[in-house]
Amino acid sequence: MIIYNVTVNIDNAIADEWLQWMKEVHVPDVLKTGLFIGNDIFKILADEDSGGQSYSVQYKCASMQHYNEYREKFAPALQAEHFKKYKDRFVAFRTLLELV
């Protein structure tokens, strides 16, 4: 199993709105691609104040082929939508994990 992890630090002032949008719009749009078999969203608990809240959004897929298809066909538009909506209010990085 492959886990596509997106870690996001979102501005405190819009964190609740962002989380709702992620749950109601963005994550369902990602899952509608049919390339993932599930997802989880975790709040990252940290002692330091970064000026925002951090989350780990994880999408599970059965194979690298599914992940690569997502990256090629769907990721650019979905990431652009997120960037347009929350420009300059978040920082994100992506990690690819394999269950061993």
MDAnalysis code that builds the backbone (N, CA, C; Angstrom):
import MDAnalysis as mda
import numpy as np

u = mda.Universe.empty(300, n_residues=100, atom_resindex=np.repeat(np.arange(100), 3), trajectory=True)
u.add_TopologyAttr("name", ["N", "CA", "C"] * 100)
u.add_TopologyAttr("resid", np.arange(1, 101))
u.add_TopologyAttr("resname", ["MET", "ILE", "ILE", "TYR", "ASN", "VAL", "THR", "VAL", "ASN", "ILE", "ASP", "ASN", "ALA", "ILE", "ALA", "ASP", "GLU", "TRP", "LEU", "GLN", "TRP", "MET", "LYS", "GLU", "VAL", "HIS", "VAL", "PRO", "ASP", "VAL", "LEU", "LYS", "THR", "GLY", "LEU", "PHE", "ILE", "GLY", "ASN", "ASP", "ILE", "PHE", "LYS", "ILE", "LEU", "ALA", "ASP", "GLU", "ASP", "SER", "GLY", "GLY", "GLN", "SER", "TYR", "SER", "VAL", "GLN", "TYR", "LYS", "CYS", "ALA", "SER", "MET", "GLN", "HIS", "TYR", "ASN", "GLU", "TYR", "ARG", "GLU", "LYS", "PHE", "ALA", "PRO", "ALA", "LEU", "GLN", "ALA", "GLU", "HIS", "PHE", "LYS", "LYS", "TYR", "LYS", "ASP", "ARG", "PHE", "VAL", "ALA", "PHE", "ARG", "THR", "LEU", "LEU", "GLU", "LEU", "VAL"])
u.atoms.positions = np.array([
    [0.849, -1.176, 0.000],
    [0.000, 0.000, 0.000],
    [0.891, 1.234, 0.000],
    [0.465, 2.236, -0.741],
    [1.161, 3.508, -0.826],
    [0.322, 4.564, -0.105],
    [0.979, 5.375, 0.701],
    [0.321, 6.488, 1.383],
    [0.883, 7.781, 0.797],
    [0.002, 8.591, 0.253],
    [0.364, 9.920, -0.223],
    [0.001, 10.881, 0.891],
    [1.009, 11.439, 1.551],
    [0.823, 12.297, 2.711],
    [1.065, 13.750, 2.331],
    [0.109, 14.603, 2.666],
    [0.266, 16.040, 2.461],
    [0.214, 16.693, 3.833],
    [1.325, 17.304, 4.242],
    [1.387, 18.011, 5.513],
    [1.155, 19.484, 5.235],
    [0.186, 20.057, 5.927],
    [-0.207, 21.443, 5.691],
    [-0.181, 22.206, 7.005],
    [0.423, 23.380, 6.982],
    [0.318, 24.327, 8.085],
    [-0.545, 25.470, 7.566],
    [-1.685, 25.673, 8.211],
    [-2.667, 26.661, 7.760],
    [-2.805, 27.762, 8.804],
    [-2.946, 28.968, 8.348],
    [-3.086, 30.151, 9.205],
    [-4.204, 29.926, 10.233],
    [-3.932, 30.250, 11.494],
    [-4.913, 30.068, 12.566],
    [-6.259, 30.724, 12.258],
    [-6.232, 31.885, 11.632],
    [-7.463, 32.648, 11.393],
    [-8.434, 31.931, 10.461],
    [-7.931, 31.020, 9.633],
    [-8.812, 30.337, 8.678],
    [-8.772, 28.818, 8.809],
    [-8.140, 28.342, 9.868],
    [-7.940, 26.902, 10.022],
    [-9.254, 26.120, 10.070],
    [-10.249, 26.613, 10.784],
    [-11.525, 25.887, 10.872],
    [-12.227, 25.842, 9.521],
    [-12.237, 26.972, 8.822],
    [-12.855, 27.012, 7.491],
    [-12.124, 26.079, 6.536],
    [-10.789, 26.091, 6.572],
    [-9.985, 25.224, 5.710],
    [-10.292, 23.751, 5.968],
    [-10.339, 23.374, 7.241],
    [-10.604, 21.974, 7.582],
    [-11.980, 21.545, 7.081],
    [-12.964, 22.392, 7.237],
    [-14.302, 22.076, 6.732],
    [-14.271, 21.917, 5.213],
    [-13.596, 22.834, 4.511],
    [-13.499, 22.754, 3.050],
    [-12.772, 21.482, 2.625],
    [-11.719, 21.132, 3.353],
    [-11.001, 19.899, 3.030],
    [-11.923, 18.687, 3.148],
    [-12.673, 18.622, 4.247],
    [-13.546, 17.469, 4.483],
    [-14.726, 17.414, 3.519],
    [-15.284, 18.571, 3.167],
    [-16.510, 18.601, 2.367],
    [-16.273, 18.731, 0.866],
    [-15.119, 19.278, 0.469],
    [-14.893, 19.546, -0.951],
    [-13.630, 18.856, -1.468],
    [-12.487, 19.248, -0.941],
    [-11.225, 18.812, -1.541],
    [-11.000, 17.305, -1.451],
    [-11.085, 16.754, -0.253],
    [-10.853, 15.310, -0.102],
    [-11.862, 14.507, -0.932],
    [-13.167, 14.835, -0.904],
    [-14.080, 14.100, -1.777],
    [-13.704, 14.204, -3.261],
    [-13.208, 15.380, -3.696],
    [-12.778, 15.519, -5.094],
    [-11.591, 14.611, -5.401],
    [-10.656, 14.506, -4.471],
    [-9.511, 13.611, -4.668],
    [-9.990, 12.157, -4.735],
    [-10.884, 11.785, -3.850],
    [-11.374, 10.402, -3.830],
    [-12.211, 10.072, -5.061],
    [-12.874, 11.070, -5.636],
    [-13.677, 10.848, -6.846],
    [-12.834, 10.428, -8.043],
    [-11.528, 10.624, -7.973],
    [-10.666, 10.185, -9.075],
    [-10.687, 8.670, -9.208],
    [-11.069, 7.982, -8.132],
    [-11.111, 6.522, -8.150],
    [-9.753, 5.866, -7.970],
    [-8.726, 6.641, -7.677],
    [-7.376, 6.105, -7.582],
    [-6.930, 5.858, -6.149],
    [-7.740, 6.266, -5.184],
    [-7.410, 6.066, -3.776],
    [-8.478, 5.211, -3.115],
    [-8.071, 4.441, -2.121],
    [-8.998, 3.534, -1.449],
    [-9.417, 4.041, -0.077],
    [-8.970, 5.228, 0.282],
    [-9.363, 5.812, 1.556],
    [-8.463, 6.961, 1.928],
    [-8.815, 7.605, 3.022],
    [-7.998, 8.715, 3.497],
    [-8.213, 8.924, 4.992],
    [-7.289, 9.658, 5.586],
    [-7.379, 10.089, 6.981],
    [-6.835, 11.504, 7.064],
    [-7.363, 12.264, 8.012],
    [-6.823, 13.584, 8.312],
    [-6.442, 13.579, 9.789],
    [-5.195, 13.950, 10.070],
    [-4.693, 14.006, 11.429],
    [-4.274, 15.427, 11.760],
    [-4.629, 15.897, 12.930],
    [-4.092, 17.161, 13.423],
    [-2.750, 16.849, 14.067],
    [-1.741, 17.626, 13.725],
    [-0.413, 17.420, 14.283],
    [-0.329, 18.196, 15.591],
    [-0.001, 17.480, 16.642],
    [0.099, 18.086, 17.963],
    [1.549, 18.489, 18.197],
    [1.776, 19.776, 18.362],
    [3.143, 20.272, 18.548],
    [3.169, 21.293, 19.668],
    [4.294, 21.396, 20.316],
    [4.455, 22.337, 21.419],
    [4.737, 23.758, 20.953],
    [5.340, 23.893, 19.787],
    [5.734, 25.227, 19.338],
    [4.580, 25.922, 18.615],
    [4.565, 27.242, 18.712],
    [3.538, 28.026, 18.026],
    [4.094, 28.494, 16.696],
    [3.583, 27.933, 15.630],
    [4.071, 28.271, 14.291],
    [3.220, 29.358, 13.647],
    [2.231, 29.860, 14.374],
    [1.332, 30.836, 13.776],
    [0.229, 30.179, 12.980],
    [0.151, 28.869, 13.075],
    [-0.882, 28.143, 12.344],
    [-1.104, 26.778, 12.958],
    [-2.035, 26.058, 12.364],
    [-2.309, 24.689, 12.777],
    [-1.807, 23.757, 11.684],
    [-1.254, 22.627, 12.093],
    [-0.701, 21.681, 11.124],
    [-1.531, 20.410, 11.076],
    [-1.671, 19.896, 9.856],
    [-2.439, 18.688, 9.610],
    [-1.675, 17.776, 8.664],
    [-1.890, 16.491, 8.833],
    [-1.396, 15.485, 7.914],
    [-2.622, 14.884, 7.226],
    [-2.701, 15.082, 5.927],
    [-3.807, 14.538, 5.136],
    [-3.238, 13.364, 4.354],
    [-3.738, 12.168, 4.639],
    [-3.181, 10.960, 4.039],
    [-4.202, 10.284, 3.143],
    [-3.734, 9.957, 1.945],
    [-4.546, 9.251, 0.957],
    [-3.891, 7.894, 0.707],
    [-4.699, 6.839, 0.727],
    [-4.185, 5.481, 0.552],
    [-4.492, 4.981, -0.852],
    [-3.470, 4.416, -1.510],
    [-3.713, 3.810, -2.818],
    [-3.034, 2.445, -2.880],
    [-3.533, 1.612, -3.767],
    [-3.088, 0.230, -3.825],
    [-1.714, 0.070, -4.467],
    [-1.320, 1.007, -5.333],
    [-0.072, 0.818, -6.063],
    [0.540, 2.151, -6.491],
    [1.819, 2.106, -6.845],
    [2.495, 3.277, -7.396],
    [1.860, 3.687, -8.721],
    [1.360, 2.746, -9.461],
    [0.698, 3.053, -10.737],
    [-0.501, 3.970, -10.495],
    [-1.301, 3.674, -9.477],
    [-2.448, 4.526, -9.156],
    [-1.986, 5.925, -8.729],
    [-0.954, 5.968, -7.894],
    [-0.430, 7.261, -7.451],
    [0.090, 8.076, -8.644],
    [0.876, 7.425, -9.498],
    [1.431, 8.132, -10.657],
    [0.336, 8.639, -11.586],
    [-0.714, 7.866, -11.769],
    [-1.832, 8.311, -12.589],
    [-2.507, 9.538, -11.973],
    [-2.679, 9.512, -10.660],
    [-3.240, 10.680, -9.972],
    [-2.357, 11.904, -10.198],
    [-1.050, 11.757, -9.983],
    [-0.120, 12.885, -10.135],
    [-0.164, 13.465, -11.554],
    [-0.274, 12.619, -12.544],
    [-0.258, 13.070, -13.935],
    [-1.582, 13.694, -14.373],
    [-2.690, 13.078, -14.001],
    [-3.991, 13.480, -14.546],
    [-4.783, 14.444, -13.675],
    [-4.632, 14.362, -12.358],
    [-5.540, 15.090, -11.472],
    [-4.869, 16.082, -10.520],
    [-3.678, 15.775, -10.051],
    [-3.035, 16.598, -9.019],
    [-2.850, 18.062, -9.412],
    [-2.403, 18.363, -10.629],
    [-2.176, 19.781, -10.942],
    [-3.421, 20.654, -10.760],
    [-4.551, 20.208, -11.237],
    [-5.783, 21.014, -11.119],
    [-6.252, 21.100, -9.671],
    [-6.203, 20.003, -8.936],
    [-6.652, 20.008, -7.548],
    [-5.738, 20.864, -6.668],
    [-4.444, 20.790, -6.904],
    [-3.516, 21.616, -6.137],
    [-3.679, 23.093, -6.487],
    [-3.943, 23.389, -7.749],
    [-4.158, 24.779, -8.171],
    [-5.400, 25.367, -7.512],
    [-6.450, 24.552, -7.391],
    [-7.674, 25.012, -6.725],
    [-7.388, 25.357, -5.260],
    [-6.638, 24.500, -4.582],
    [-6.273, 24.740, -3.185],
    [-5.434, 26.009, -3.072],
    [-4.454, 26.152, -3.949],
    [-3.580, 27.324, -3.906],
    [-4.367, 28.610, -4.150],
    [-5.268, 28.583, -5.108],
    [-6.069, 29.774, -5.430],
    [-6.932, 30.188, -4.234],
    [-7.524, 29.205, -3.563],
    [-8.429, 29.490, -2.455],
    [-7.686, 29.968, -1.201],
    [-6.492, 29.440, -0.944],
    [-5.787, 29.727, 0.310],
    [-4.393, 30.325, 0.089],
    [-4.187, 30.949, -1.033],
    [-2.899, 31.550, -1.393],
    [-2.325, 32.372, -0.233],
    [-1.052, 32.180, 0.036],
    [-0.312, 32.915, 1.066],
    [-0.819, 32.679, 2.486],
    [-1.685, 31.683, 2.680],
    [-2.209, 31.397, 4.023],
    [-1.813, 30.000, 4.503],
    [-1.001, 29.299, 3.714],
    [-0.616, 27.939, 4.078],
    [0.773, 27.613, 3.535],
    [1.351, 26.582, 4.122],
    [2.582, 25.970, 3.626],
    [2.300, 24.476, 3.585],
    [2.723, 23.821, 2.510],
    [2.472, 22.385, 2.391],
    [3.707, 21.674, 1.847],
    [3.862, 20.435, 2.267],
    [4.843, 19.567, 1.627],
    [4.274, 18.167, 1.555],
    [4.767, 17.429, 0.583],
    [4.218, 16.114, 0.294],
    [5.272, 15.034, 0.547],
    [4.801, 13.882, 1.038],
    [5.656, 12.735, 1.306],
    [4.958, 11.497, 0.790],
    [5.719, 10.622, 0.202],
    [5.198, 9.351, -0.274],
    [5.712, 8.248, 0.635],
    [4.814, 7.425, 1.170],
    [5.168, 6.360, 2.109],
    [4.715, 5.021, 1.554],
    [5.436, 3.993, 1.925],
    [5.049, 2.629, 1.551],
    [4.907, 1.800, 2.811],
    [3.784, 1.126, 2.943],
    [3.559, 0.235, 4.064],
    [4.461, -0.988, 3.907],
    [5.217, -1.299, 4.966],
    [6.132, -2.450, 4.891],
    [5.768, -3.482, 5.935],
])
